[in-house]
Amino acid sequence: SVLETIYLLFNEGYSASSGKDLIRFEVCEEAIRLTEMIVVHSAIQHKSNVYALLALMQLNASRFKARQDASGNIITLEKQDRSLWDSSLMEKGFSNLEESASEKLISIYHILASISACHCSAITYKATNWKSILALYDRLIQIDNSPVILLNRAVALSKVRGPEKAITELEQIRDAASLKNYHLFYSTLAEFHIELNQFSDAIKAIETAIELAPLQNEKVLLQRKLTFCKENIV
């Protein structure tokens, strides 16, 4: 329960649900600090989960500086300047992920940290090992097959098997209550339609995503994609 609470805290900092800033660095730093306190505490005997969560947060946080430009606009993973990634924090994440394997236990944190490690170890976006990421998501849904996890899996699925297959998977979870007002479902669906040059379908999804997006900088990114789609309709 403690680790779940800390991870929720980190996620709020990683992608804020309100306010002007996409990333609340101080919230993420506090979540990492709390986990570091737990991992060294003498009363905790089994620390595999703690190391895995710490690795997950460190690996994700190592890419923070590349997620926004100087004006606070969102930069997608594909277009990030990887030289801005924090190599020192990333190495700590890799080290803690290795430490988390000391016990015969695989948790959600282990798998999510391994997925993040795949992204961090890729020299370029093109070099990302999507097959390994998809395999990790396939393992993850055996533990947690929630709609949000299935949504994230669809991204990896699109890279391995194509956007058509990914759209089919998303259609199966479209009516999930947790996704009804989740802007990332619609923005992800739009990306798949864009890849297929299905710009009319993409426009519908983006317009819904803009309505639901909680932050202005998210709306700005979506508006740029909307303009792109409208310009490309034949």
C-alpha positions as CSV (number, residue, x, y, z in Angstrom):
1,S,0.0,0.0,0.0
2,V,2.9,2.4,0.8
3,L,4.5,1.7,-2.6
4,E,1.3,2.1,-4.4
5,T,0.7,5.5,-2.8
6,I,4.3,6.6,-3.6
7,Y,3.8,5.5,-7.2
8,L,0.6,7.5,-7.5
9,L,2.4,10.5,-6.1
10,F,5.2,10.1,-8.7
11,N,2.6,9.8,-11.5
12,E,0.9,13.0,-10.4
13,G,4.3,14.7,-10.8
14,Y,5.2,12.9,-14.0
15,S,2.0,14.0,-15.7
16,A,0.1,16.5,-13.7
17,S,-3.7,16.3,-13.7
18,S,-4.2,20.0,-13.1
19,G,-2.3,23.3,-13.1
20,K,-0.1,24.9,-15.8
21,D,2.9,22.5,-15.6
22,L,3.0,19.1,-17.3
23,I,5.8,17.9,-14.9
24,R,5.9,18.7,-11.2
25,F,9.5,18.0,-10.6
26,E,9.3,18.5,-6.8
27,V,6.6,15.9,-6.5
28,C,8.6,13.3,-8.4
29,E,11.7,14.1,-6.4
30,E,9.8,13.6,-3.1
31,A,8.5,10.2,-4.3
32,I,12.0,9.1,-5.2
33,R,13.3,10.4,-1.8
34,L,10.7,8.5,0.1
35,T,11.5,5.3,-1.7
36,E,15.2,5.7,-1.1
37,M,14.4,6.0,2.6
38,I,12.4,2.7,2.5
39,V,15.1,0.8,0.5
40,V,17.8,1.5,3.2
41,H,15.5,0.9,6.2
42,S,16.7,-2.0,8.3
43,A,13.2,-3.1,9.2
44,I,12.4,-4.0,5.6
45,Q,13.6,-7.5,4.8
46,H,12.2,-8.1,1.3
47,K,13.1,-5.1,-0.9
48,S,12.7,-6.4,-4.4
49,N,9.5,-4.4,-5.0
50,V,11.1,-1.3,-3.5
51,Y,14.2,-1.5,-5.7
52,A,11.9,-2.1,-8.8
53,L,9.8,0.9,-8.0
54,L,12.8,3.1,-7.4
55,A,14.3,1.9,-10.7
56,L,11.1,2.7,-12.5
57,M,10.9,6.2,-11.1
58,Q,14.6,7.0,-11.7
59,L,14.5,5.7,-15.3
60,N,11.4,7.7,-16.1
61,A,12.7,10.9,-14.3
62,S,16.0,10.6,-16.2
63,R,14.2,11.7,-19.4
64,F,12.3,14.7,-17.9
65,K,14.5,17.5,-19.3
66,A,13.8,16.3,-22.9
67,R,10.0,16.1,-22.5
68,Q,9.5,19.9,-22.9
69,D,11.0,22.8,-24.8
70,A,11.9,26.1,-23.3
71,S,8.3,27.3,-23.7
72,G,6.9,24.3,-21.9
73,N,5.6,22.7,-25.0
74,I,5.5,18.9,-25.0
75,I,8.1,17.0,-27.0
76,T,7.2,13.4,-27.9
77,L,9.6,10.6,-27.3
78,E,10.3,10.2,-31.0
79,K,11.6,13.8,-31.2
80,Q,13.4,14.2,-27.9
81,D,17.0,15.2,-27.7
82,R,18.4,12.2,-26.0
83,S,21.6,14.1,-25.0
84,L,19.4,15.9,-22.5
85,W,18.6,12.6,-20.7
86,D,20.2,12.4,-17.2
87,S,22.7,9.6,-17.6
88,S,23.6,9.6,-13.9
89,L,20.1,9.1,-12.8
90,M,19.6,6.6,-15.5
91,E,22.5,4.5,-14.3
92,K,21.1,4.5,-10.8
93,G,17.8,3.2,-12.3
94,F,19.6,0.4,-14.2
95,S,21.5,-0.5,-11.0
96,N,18.4,-0.6,-8.9
97,L,16.6,-2.7,-11.5
98,E,19.4,-5.2,-11.4
99,E,19.2,-5.2,-7.6
100,S,15.5,-5.8,-7.7
101,A,16.2,-9.2,-9.4
102,S,17.8,-10.5,-6.2
103,E,14.6,-12.2,-5.1
104,K,12.4,-14.6,-7.1
105,L,9.6,-12.1,-7.5
106,I,8.1,-10.3,-10.5
107,S,5.8,-7.4,-9.9
108,I,4.1,-4.7,-11.9
109,Y,7.0,-2.4,-10.9
110,H,9.6,-4.9,-12.2
111,I,7.9,-5.1,-15.6
112,L,7.2,-1.4,-15.9
113,A,10.8,-0.6,-15.0
114,S,12.0,-3.1,-17.6
115,I,9.9,-1.3,-20.2
116,S,11.3,2.0,-19.2
117,A,14.8,0.5,-19.4
118,C,14.2,-0.6,-23.0
119,H,13.4,3.0,-23.9
120,C,16.4,4.4,-21.9
121,S,18.8,2.0,-23.5
122,A,17.8,2.8,-27.1
123,I,20.4,5.1,-28.6
124,T,17.7,6.4,-31.0
125,Y,14.0,6.2,-31.2
126,K,14.3,4.0,-34.3
127,A,16.5,1.6,-32.4
128,T,13.9,1.0,-29.7
129,N,13.3,-2.7,-29.1
130,W,9.6,-2.7,-29.5
131,K,9.4,-6.5,-29.7
132,S,10.8,-6.8,-26.2
133,I,8.5,-4.0,-25.0
134,L,5.5,-5.8,-26.4
135,A,6.6,-9.1,-24.8
136,L,6.9,-7.2,-21.5
137,Y,3.4,-5.8,-21.9
138,D,2.1,-9.3,-22.7
139,R,3.6,-10.4,-19.4
140,L,2.2,-7.4,-17.6
141,I,-1.4,-8.0,-18.7
142,Q,-1.2,-11.4,-17.0
143,I,-0.9,-9.4,-13.7
144,D,-2.9,-6.3,-14.6
145,N,-5.1,-6.2,-17.7
146,S,-6.6,-2.9,-16.9
147,P,-7.7,-0.7,-19.8
148,V,-4.9,1.8,-19.3
149,I,-2.3,-1.0,-19.5
150,L,-4.0,-2.4,-22.6
151,L,-3.9,1.2,-24.1
152,N,-0.2,1.4,-23.5
153,R,0.3,-2.0,-24.9
154,A,-1.4,-1.0,-28.1
155,V,1.4,1.5,-28.8
156,A,4.0,-1.3,-28.7
157,L,1.6,-3.5,-30.7
158,S,1.4,-0.9,-33.4
159,K,5.2,-0.8,-33.8
160,V,5.4,-4.6,-34.1
161,R,2.3,-5.6,-35.9
162,G,1.1,-2.3,-37.4
163,P,-1.5,0.4,-36.6
164,E,-4.4,-1.6,-38.0
165,K,-4.0,-4.3,-35.4
166,A,-3.6,-1.6,-32.7
167,I,-6.8,0.1,-33.7
168,T,-8.6,-3.3,-33.5
169,E,-7.3,-3.7,-30.0
170,L,-8.4,-0.3,-28.9
171,E,-11.9,-0.8,-30.3
172,Q,-12.2,-3.7,-27.8
173,I,-11.6,-1.4,-24.8
174,R,-13.3,1.8,-26.1
175,D,-16.3,1.4,-23.8
176,A,-14.3,0.9,-20.6
177,A,-15.4,3.3,-18.0
178,S,-11.9,4.4,-17.1
179,L,-11.2,5.5,-20.7
180,K,-14.4,7.4,-21.4
181,N,-12.9,10.7,-20.3
182,Y,-9.2,9.8,-20.8
183,H,-7.7,12.1,-23.5
184,L,-4.8,9.8,-24.1
185,F,-7.1,7.1,-25.4
186,Y,-8.3,9.4,-28.2
187,S,-4.9,10.9,-28.9
188,T,-3.4,7.5,-29.2
189,L,-6.2,6.3,-31.5
190,A,-5.6,9.4,-33.6
191,E,-1.9,8.6,-34.0
192,F,-2.8,5.2,-35.4
193,H,-5.2,6.7,-37.9
194,I,-2.6,9.3,-38.9
195,E,-0.1,6.5,-39.6
196,L,-2.7,5.0,-42.0
197,N,-3.4,8.4,-43.6
198,Q,-7.0,8.1,-42.2
199,F,-7.1,11.8,-41.4
200,S,-10.9,12.2,-41.1
201,D,-11.0,9.6,-38.4
202,A,-7.9,11.1,-36.8
203,I,-9.6,14.5,-36.7
204,K,-12.6,13.1,-34.8
205,A,-10.4,11.5,-32.2
206,I,-8.1,14.5,-31.8
207,E,-11.1,16.9,-31.3
208,T,-12.3,14.6,-28.5
209,A,-8.9,14.5,-27.0
210,I,-8.6,18.3,-27.0
211,E,-11.9,18.6,-25.1
212,L,-10.8,16.1,-22.5
213,A,-7.1,17.1,-22.1
214,P,-6.6,18.7,-18.6
215,L,-3.5,20.8,-19.4
216,Q,-3.1,23.7,-21.9
217,N,0.3,22.4,-23.2
218,E,-1.4,19.1,-24.0
219,K,-4.1,20.9,-25.9
220,V,-1.4,22.9,-27.9
221,L,0.3,19.6,-29.0
222,L,-3.1,18.2,-30.0
223,Q,-4.0,21.3,-31.9
224,R,-0.8,21.1,-34.0
225,K,-1.8,17.5,-34.9
226,L,-5.3,18.6,-35.7
227,T,-3.9,21.3,-38.1
228,F,-1.6,18.7,-39.7
229,C,-4.6,16.4,-40.3
230,K,-6.8,19.1,-41.8
231,E,-4.0,20.1,-44.1
232,N,-3.6,16.6,-45.4
233,I,-7.2,15.7,-46.2
234,V,-7.5,15.2,-49.9
